[in-house]
Amino acid sequence: MITAGIDIGSISTKAAIVKDGILLGSVVIPTGYNVSKAGEKVFQILLDQLELNSGEVTSVVSTGYGRNRVEFADKAVTEITCHATGAYFLNPEIRTVIDIGGQDSKAIVIDENGRVMDFIMNDKCAAGTGRFLEVMARAMEIDLDEFGQISLSARSSARISSLCTVFAETEVISLISTGEPRSSIIAGIHESIASRVVAMGRRIKMEAPVVMTGGVAKNIGVVHAIGKKMDSDIAASEHAQTNGAIGAALLAGKNI
């Protein structure tokens, strides 16, 4: 049986296709203005890559903030369930999932069977999310993809005290004007995110092993900062950005 998952986030839209419990492939595209079109486009791109047609796909589950806009989906499922399912599928040893996406961050505790035991989510503020990092990258005139490696070279971390994206940007601009090294500022930005995410996660008693998913997991600086705050190794999934779509595809093959 071939099933698909569509995960529509605020910044990127992802698709994954699974056949009999085996991941065939996944793809990521920008979401853009038209959410419905993004879902259709990412699905077709992946079908073309795998040389499949839509008629071969038995079921489709949508997730993410735009999940109710995927008209061809058979069912919409919350991203909490999908991220837990995807992470457990990729590594059954995982007990906590930290997912940082474009506009929210979440921590999910799962049991030995991959079931969600508890979770907490920040979706009211951009601080500690991918959008926050985008704003900081623009302020520093550095490509966001370079942030991780640059921060690891820092000798010290600048203090970013504000939890608000707007005020934090002002702090960063002030630090730039005083000649603070870029690496220290970026390390400070990552520590600010880590402090916020870990403080949120501690309210649900996160357990090791921990995996980080979402687009921000590609930033080694953030992963390192969170691990340091938790005093624990944090795994970054190789399918971090498509983890939710993978979970959705797996759930499409179950009676949910």
C-alpha positions as CSV (number, residue, x, y, z in Angstrom):
1,M,0.0,0.0,0.0
2,I,1.3,3.5,-0.9
3,T,0.3,6.4,1.3
4,A,1.3,10.1,1.4
5,G,1.6,12.8,3.9
6,I,1.4,16.6,3.3
7,D,2.7,19.0,5.9
8,I,1.9,22.6,5.2
9,G,3.9,25.0,7.4
10,S,4.1,28.8,7.5
11,I,7.4,28.8,5.6
12,S,7.7,25.5,3.8
13,T,5.4,22.7,2.6
14,K,6.6,19.1,2.7
15,A,5.4,15.8,1.2
16,A,6.4,12.2,1.9
17,I,5.4,8.9,0.4
18,V,5.6,5.6,2.1
19,K,5.1,2.1,0.7
20,D,4.4,-0.8,3.1
21,G,6.2,0.9,5.9
22,I,9.2,2.0,3.8
23,L,9.9,5.6,3.1
24,L,10.1,6.1,-0.7
25,G,10.9,9.8,-0.7
26,S,10.2,13.3,0.5
27,V,10.4,16.8,-0.8
28,V,10.3,20.4,0.5
29,I,9.1,23.6,-1.2
30,P,8.3,27.1,0.0
31,T,4.7,27.5,1.0
32,G,4.2,30.9,-0.5
33,Y,0.9,32.8,-0.6
34,N,-1.5,30.1,-1.8
35,V,-1.5,27.3,0.8
36,S,-3.8,25.0,-1.3
37,K,-1.6,25.3,-4.3
38,A,1.5,24.6,-2.3
39,G,0.0,21.3,-1.1
40,E,-1.0,20.3,-4.7
41,K,2.4,21.3,-6.1
42,V,4.6,19.5,-3.5
43,F,2.5,16.3,-3.9
44,Q,2.9,16.4,-7.7
45,I,6.6,17.1,-7.5
46,L,7.2,14.1,-5.3
47,L,5.0,11.9,-7.5
48,D,7.0,12.9,-10.5
49,Q,10.3,12.2,-8.7
50,L,9.1,8.7,-7.7
51,E,7.5,8.1,-11.2
52,L,4.1,7.5,-9.6
53,N,0.6,8.8,-10.4
54,S,-1.9,9.9,-7.8
55,G,-4.1,6.9,-8.5
56,E,-1.5,4.6,-7.0
57,V,-1.7,6.4,-3.7
58,T,-4.2,4.8,-1.5
59,S,-4.6,7.5,1.2
60,V,-3.4,11.0,2.0
61,V,-3.1,12.6,5.4
62,S,-2.5,16.3,5.8
63,T,-0.9,18.1,8.8
64,G,0.6,21.4,9.8
65,Y,-1.1,24.8,10.1
66,G,-2.5,24.6,6.6
67,R,-3.7,21.0,7.0
68,N,-7.4,21.9,6.4
69,R,-6.6,23.5,3.1
70,V,-5.4,20.3,1.4
71,E,-8.6,19.4,-0.5
72,F,-7.4,16.0,-1.8
73,A,-6.4,14.7,1.7
74,D,-8.5,12.0,3.1
75,K,-8.0,13.2,6.7
76,A,-6.3,16.0,8.6
77,V,-4.2,15.1,11.7
78,T,-2.6,17.4,14.2
79,E,1.2,18.0,13.8
80,I,1.8,16.8,17.4
81,T,0.7,13.2,16.4
82,C,2.4,13.3,13.1
83,H,5.8,14.5,14.4
84,A,5.7,11.9,17.2
85,T,4.9,9.2,14.6
86,G,7.6,10.3,12.2
87,A,10.3,10.5,14.9
88,Y,9.4,7.1,16.4
89,F,9.5,5.5,12.9
90,L,12.9,6.9,12.2
91,N,14.3,6.0,15.7
92,P,12.1,3.9,18.1
93,E,14.5,4.7,21.0
94,I,13.5,8.4,21.0
95,R,11.4,9.5,24.0
96,T,11.3,13.3,23.4
97,V,10.8,15.3,20.2
98,I,11.7,19.0,20.0
99,D,10.3,20.5,16.9
100,I,11.1,24.0,15.9
101,G,9.3,25.2,12.8
102,G,8.7,28.5,11.1
103,Q,6.2,30.0,13.5
104,D,6.0,27.7,16.5
105,S,8.0,25.4,18.7
106,K,6.9,22.3,20.5
107,A,8.2,19.5,22.8
108,I,6.6,16.1,22.7
109,V,7.1,13.2,25.1
110,I,6.4,9.7,23.7
111,D,6.3,6.3,25.2
112,E,8.0,3.0,24.1
113,N,5.2,2.5,21.6
114,G,5.5,5.9,20.0
115,R,2.3,7.2,21.6
116,V,2.1,10.8,22.7
117,M,2.2,11.0,26.5
118,D,2.4,14.8,26.9
119,F,3.3,17.9,24.9
120,I,3.7,21.6,25.1
121,M,3.6,24.2,22.3
122,N,4.5,27.8,21.8
123,D,2.4,29.2,18.9
124,K,1.7,32.7,20.3
125,C,5.1,34.3,19.7
126,A,7.8,34.2,16.9
127,A,10.6,34.1,19.4
128,G,12.5,30.8,19.4
129,T,11.3,29.9,15.9
130,G,12.5,29.8,12.3
131,R,10.9,33.2,11.7
132,F,13.0,34.6,14.6
133,L,16.2,33.3,13.0
134,E,15.2,34.8,9.6
135,V,14.8,38.2,11.2
136,M,18.1,38.0,12.9
137,A,19.9,36.8,9.7
138,R,18.5,39.8,7.8
139,A,19.6,42.2,10.6
140,M,23.1,40.8,10.4
141,E,23.2,40.5,6.6
142,I,24.3,36.9,6.8
143,D,22.9,33.9,5.0
144,L,20.8,31.9,7.5
145,D,22.5,28.7,6.3
146,E,25.8,30.0,7.6
147,F,24.5,30.7,11.2
148,G,25.3,27.3,12.6
149,Q,28.9,27.0,11.7
150,I,29.7,30.7,12.5
151,S,28.3,30.3,16.0
152,L,30.4,27.3,16.8
153,S,33.5,29.4,16.2
154,A,32.5,31.9,18.9
155,R,34.8,32.4,21.9
156,S,31.9,33.8,23.9
157,S,28.2,34.4,23.6
158,A,26.6,37.9,23.5
159,R,23.7,38.3,25.9
160,I,20.3,38.6,24.1
161,S,17.9,39.3,27.0
162,S,14.7,40.1,25.2
163,L,12.1,37.3,24.5
164,C,10.4,39.5,21.9
165,T,11.6,39.2,18.3
166,V,11.3,43.0,17.7
167,F,13.2,44.0,20.8
168,A,15.7,41.2,20.3
169,E,16.4,42.6,16.8
170,T,17.0,46.0,18.4
171,E,19.5,44.4,20.8
172,V,21.3,42.7,17.9
173,I,21.6,45.9,16.0
174,S,23.0,47.6,19.1
175,L,25.6,44.8,19.5
176,I,26.6,45.2,15.9
177,S,27.1,48.9,16.4
178,T,29.4,48.3,19.4
179,G,31.6,46.0,17.4
180,E,30.7,42.7,19.0
181,P,32.0,39.8,16.9
182,R,29.4,38.3,14.6
183,S,30.1,34.8,15.9
184,S,29.4,35.9,19.5
185,I,26.1,37.6,18.5
186,I,24.9,34.5,16.6
187,A,25.9,32.3,19.5
188,G,23.9,34.6,21.7
189,I,20.9,34.3,19.4
190,H,21.1,30.5,19.5
191,E,21.4,30.5,23.3
192,S,18.3,32.7,23.5
193,I,16.4,30.2,21.5
194,A,17.7,27.3,23.5
195,S,16.8,29.0,26.8
196,R,13.2,29.6,25.7
197,V,12.7,26.1,24.2
198,V,14.2,24.2,27.1
199,A,12.3,26.3,29.7
200,M,9.1,25.4,27.8
201,G,10.0,21.7,27.5
202,R,10.9,21.3,31.2
203,R,7.2,21.9,32.0
204,I,6.5,18.4,30.6
205,K,9.5,16.6,32.0
206,M,11.3,15.8,28.8
207,E,13.1,12.4,28.8
208,A,16.2,11.2,26.9
209,P,16.9,10.3,24.2
210,V,15.9,13.5,22.5
211,V,15.6,14.2,18.8
212,M,15.2,17.6,17.2
213,T,13.0,18.0,14.1
214,G,11.7,20.9,12.0
215,G,13.7,23.2,9.7
216,V,15.7,24.8,12.5
217,A,17.2,21.3,13.3
218,K,19.4,21.9,10.3
219,N,21.2,24.7,12.3
220,I,23.9,22.9,14.2
221,G,24.4,25.9,16.4
222,V,20.8,25.7,17.8
223,V,21.1,22.0,18.3
224,H,24.4,22.4,20.2
225,A,22.9,25.2,22.3
226,I,19.8,23.2,23.3
227,G,22.0,20.2,24.1
228,K,24.2,22.4,26.3
229,K,21.2,23.8,28.2
230,M,19.8,20.3,28.7
231,D,23.2,18.8,29.5
232,S,22.3,16.0,27.1
233,D,23.1,14.9,23.6
234,I,20.5,16.0,21.1
235,A,20.1,14.1,17.8
236,A,19.2,16.0,14.7
237,S,17.1,13.9,12.4
238,E,18.4,13.6,8.8
239,H,14.7,14.0,7.9
240,A,14.2,16.9,10.3
241,Q,12.2,19.1,7.9
242,T,10.0,16.4,6.5
243,N,9.5,14.5,9.8
244,G,5.9,15.7,10.1
245,A,5.0,14.7,6.5
246,I,6.6,11.2,7.1
247,G,4.5,10.8,10.2
248,A,1.4,11.8,8.2
249,A,2.2,9.3,5.5
250,L,2.5,6.5,8.0
251,L,-0.7,7.5,9.7
252,A,-2.5,7.5,6.3
253,G,-1.8,3.7,6.3
254,K,-3.6,3.2,9.6
255,N,-7.2,3.3,10.7
256,I,-7.1,6.6,12.6
